[in-house]
Amino acid sequence: MNLPALPLLFLFLPSGVPEGILAKLYDAKIAKAARIIYGGSVNPINVAAFVREETIDGVLVGHASVNAKEFLKIISEVIKKQ
């Protein structure tokens, strides 16, 4: 069964944590400029959960982008959330 991925890790990760880690590893300027992109199994069903998370700046659509109808559904869901 191919279950859609859910942003479970991000539910437990307060906003600012990824930036804090990057600031410690590099510096504050790089951390502030960095964008966190989820690149897992994005589809029309789960994309809304990803785009509403404060710790995620966007999604990288993989396999679903091959099917134009599925890709357009994903884009439509993202637009609804803006």
C-alpha positions in Angstrom: 0.0 0.0 0.0 1.4 3.4 -0.9 0.4 5.7 2.0 0.9 9.5 1.6 3.6 11.0 3.8 2.5 13.3 6.6 4.6 16.1 8.1 4.7 14.4 11.5 8.2 15.5 12.4 7.3 19.1 11.8 4.3 18.8 14.2 6.9 18.5 17.0 9.4 21.0 15.7 8.7 24.5 16.8 9.1 27.4 14.4 12.7 28.7 14.4 14.4 25.3 15.3 15.7 24.6 11.8 17.0 28.2 11.6 18.7 27.8 15.0 20.4 24.6 13.9 21.7 26.3 10.7 22.9 29.3 12.7 24.9 27.1 14.9 26.4 25.1 12.0 27.0 28.2 9.8 25.9 31.7 10.8 22.8 33.7 11.4 22.8 35.3 7.9 22.8 31.9 6.2 20.1 30.6 8.6 17.8 33.6 7.9 18.2 33.2 4.1 17.7 29.4 4.1 14.4 27.9 2.9 13.2 24.5 4.2 11.7 22.5 1.3 9.9 19.2 1.9 10.9 16.8 -0.8 9.0 13.6 0.1 5.9 12.0 -1.2 3.8 15.1 -2.0 0.3 14.6 -3.5 -3.0 16.4 -3.7 -4.2 14.7 -0.5 -1.3 15.7 1.8 0.2 18.9 0.3 -2.1 21.2 2.3 -0.6 19.7 5.5 2.9 20.6 4.4 2.2 24.1 3.2 0.4 25.2 6.4 3.4 24.2 8.5 5.4 27.3 9.6 8.7 25.3 9.5 8.3 24.4 5.8 8.7 27.0 3.1 7.7 24.9 0.2 7.4 21.4 -1.4 9.4 19.6 -4.1 7.0 17.5 -6.1 8.5 14.4 -7.5 6.6 11.5 -9.1 3.2 13.3 -8.9 4.6 15.9 -11.3 4.7 13.3 -14.1 0.9 13.2 -14.2 -0.3 16.7 -15.3 -3.8 16.3 -13.7 -2.2 15.3 -10.4 0.3 18.1 -10.6 -2.5 20.7 -11.3 -4.4 19.3 -8.3 -1.4 19.9 -6.1 -0.9 23.4 -7.4 -4.6 24.1 -6.8 -4.4 22.9 -3.2 -1.3 25.1 -2.6 -3.1 28.2 -4.0 -6.1 27.6 -1.8 -3.8 27.7 1.3 -2.2 31.1 0.4 
